[in-house]
């Protein structure tokens, strides 16, 4: 019954596009793209060094005027040195972050089916890639309401549109089904996110909600904001999330030293980052969330050789009843983009 | 009962979307850019549509800085066909508006 209903919904939604497909000029016809975020990060936590190589290939395959197939996988490892050993050991973990079909139905609605990043807050969807994030560690609250591997499987409606000359609204509403097979596991849940964006002020704020349709059937909610004050190269972002398995917040600022007159050739490549976060344990346990109240400060220094290649480093101090630890990170990140096929028009 | 109601609601939403898209297709002319095939004035409520080339470039740069800078540094420019794909991806990922995606693509391919 549900399969038939879903098929009818998709058919009805997509049918109108079939005759609407039009021919683009060759110069504007989108070409499939292969991209990859990659990095080699070395975190030192509590005096223990790890080696974390990561590669995250992305495929973008546009079809016609309105369709897009996109996927991202992650291959990463966490090599560590067992006590008494001189060598590092670890296993390669594989995850399908998303494998989705997007259909741009109209200016207000894009329909997504498949496995997609859970739209709860802004970090998971927008800031997660290794070449984008300013600090390499995940926020403590990231696992709240994002599901296994931070992804969901099902259908989603999303979009953004202007509601006045100075205000834009964006939204996402989704339903996810239960899949217990790794690496494509997901929770049965429904939820959504709404955001308001003020382009002139470069300020965005909004909220997220999720209702878990399994286990304890609990609700989770959160708020987010992002602000880039137009006169200065400063980013300020933050999120708050609350669920029965825990709650907390993070707030982060990042500043590019491009406006400092002295040593411009060097300083304009430098970015300073600071983040503060707190996590409070909930009534129910969670596999990934910290098992004790935790507070963490982190300071980062990044150097951009180019927009897609940078050195990253950070120092943080984590406080919890399980023990206080220092967290150091050094590494390098890179983003590759290449066409699959002919990118230049005739 | 609740499942049936939910299914009927989703069907109603889908029919509404299909009708909306159908009406949209009849109204819109041939799309100016691959990334934004369904641009209409109604999709940019209250915003003045930008048509002049120079004005489009200025507006495109402004929207590029406002939207792309929310998450990452400004990337280098790629060939137009690659930019069309990237903008379609970003339209979905960052929930860009139809008009923003069109103007940013225009700016990034000039």
Contacts between the chains, C-beta under 8 A, distances in Angstrom:
chain1	res1	chain2	res2	distance
A	1	B	7	7.6
A	2	B	3	7.8
A	2	B	7	7.4
A	5	B	7	4.6
A	5	B	10	6.9
A	5	B	11	6.8
A	8	B	11	6.5
A	8	B	14	7.4
A	9	B	10	5.5
A	9	B	11	6.2
A	9	B	13	7.9
A	9	B	14	4.2
A	10	B	14	7.8
A	12	B	11	7.5
A	12	B	14	4.4
A	12	B	15	5.7
A	12	B	17	7.7
A	12	B	18	4.7
A	13	B	14	4.8
A	13	B	17	5.2
A	13	B	18	5.7
A	13	B	21	7.8
A	15	B	18	6.2
A	16	B	18	5.0
A	16	B	19	7.9
A	16	B	21	4.3
A	16	B	22	4.3
A	16	B	25	6.5
A	17	B	21	6.7
A	19	B	25	7.3
A	20	B	21	7.3
A	20	B	25	4.1
A	20	B	37	7.6
A	22	B	30	5.7
A	22	B	31	6.4
A	22	B	37	7.1
A	24	B	31	7.2
A	24	B	33	7.9
A	24	B	34	4.6
A	24	B	84	7.9
A	27	B	80	5.4
A	27	B	81	7.2
A	28	B	33	5.6
A	28	B	34	4.8
A	28	B	80	5.9
A	28	B	81	7.1
A	28	B	84	5.5
A	28	B	109	7.7
A	29	B	34	6.1
A	29	B	81	5.9
A	29	B	84	6.9
A	30	B	34	5.1
A	30	B	35	7.5
A	30	B	81	6.0
A	30	B	82	7.9
A	30	B	84	3.8
A	30	B	85	4.0
A	30	B	88	6.1
A	31	B	81	4.2
A	31	B	82	6.1
A	31	B	84	7.6
A	31	B	85	6.0
A	32	B	85	7.0
A	33	B	82	6.0
A	33	B	85	5.0
A	33	B	86	6.9
A	33	B	89	8.0
A	60	B	85	5.3
A	60	B	86	7.5
A	60	B	88	7.8
A	60	B	89	5.2
A	62	B	34	7.5
A	62	B	84	7.3
A	62	B	85	5.1
A	62	B	88	5.7
A	65	B	31	6.3
A	65	B	34	6.2
A	65	B	37	4.1
A	66	B	37	5.9
A	66	B	38	7.7
A	68	B	85	7.8
A	68	B	88	5.2
A	68	B	89	6.4
A	68	B	92	6.6
A	70	B	89	6.1
A	70	B	92	7.6
A	102	B	88	8.0
A	102	B	92	4.8
A	104	B	37	7.0
A	104	B	38	6.7
A	104	B	88	7.5
A	104	B	91	7.1
A	104	B	92	7.6
A	105	B	17	5.5
A	105	B	20	7.6
A	105	B	21	4.9
A	105	B	38	8.0
A	106	B	17	7.4
A	106	B	20	5.5
A	106	B	21	4.7
A	106	B	24	4.7
A	106	B	38	5.0
A	106	B	43	7.7
A	107	B	24	7.4
A	107	B	38	5.1
A	107	B	39	6.4
A	107	B	40	6.4
A	107	B	42	7.7
A	107	B	43	3.1
A	107	B	44	7.8
A	107	B	97	7.3
A	107	B	98	3.9
A	108	B	20	7.5
A	108	B	43	6.7
A	109	B	17	5.8
A	109	B	20	7.7
A	110	B	91	7.4
A	110	B	92	5.5
A	111	B	17	7.6
A	112	B	92	7.0
A	125	B	93	6.5
A	126	B	70	7.5
A	126	B	71	4.6
A	126	B	93	6.9
A	126	B	94	6.3
A	127	B	71	6.0
A	131	B	72	7.7
A	132	B	71	6.0
A	132	B	72	4.7
A	157	B	13	7.9
A	158	B	92	7.1
A	158	B	95	5.8
A	159	B	95	6.1
A	160	B	94	7.9
A	160	B	95	3.8
A	160	B	96	5.8
A	160	B	97	4.7
A	160	B	100	7.7
A	161	B	43	5.7
A	161	B	44	7.3
A	161	B	45	7.2
A	161	B	97	5.2
A	161	B	98	7.1
A	162	B	43	7.6
A	162	B	44	4.8
A	162	B	45	5.7
A	162	B	46	6.3
A	162	B	47	4.8
A	162	B	97	5.7
A	162	B	99	6.9
A	163	B	45	5.9
A	163	B	46	7.1
A	164	B	45	6.9
A	164	B	46	4.4
A	165	B	46	4.7
A	165	B	47	5.3
A	165	B	48	7.3
A	168	B	97	5.7
A	168	B	100	7.8
A	170	B	95	3.7
A	171	B	95	7.3
A	172	B	95	7.0
A	195	B	95	7.5
A	199	B	62	7.8
A	199	B	63	6.8
A	199	B	66	4.4
A	199	B	67	7.5
A	200	B	66	7.8
A	202	B	66	5.4
A	202	B	69	7.2
A	202	B	70	7.2
A	204	B	70	6.5
A	226	B	70	5.6
A	228	B	69	5.5
A	228	B	70	6.6
A	235	B	69	7.9
A	304	B	73	7.0
A	306	B	76	7.8
A	307	B	72	8.0
A	307	B	73	4.7
A	307	B	74	6.6
A	307	B	75	5.5
A	307	B	76	6.3
A	308	B	75	7.2
A	308	B	76	7.9
A	337	B	78	6.7
A	337	B	82	7.2
A	337	B	86	7.7
A	339	B	79	7.4
A	339	B	81	7.1
A	339	B	82	5.4
A	342	B	81	7.7
A	343	B	78	7.4
A	343	B	79	4.3
A	343	B	81	5.1
A	343	B	82	5.1
A	344	B	79	5.4
A	344	B	81	7.3
A	345	B	79	7.9
A	345	B	80	6.7
A	345	B	81	6.4
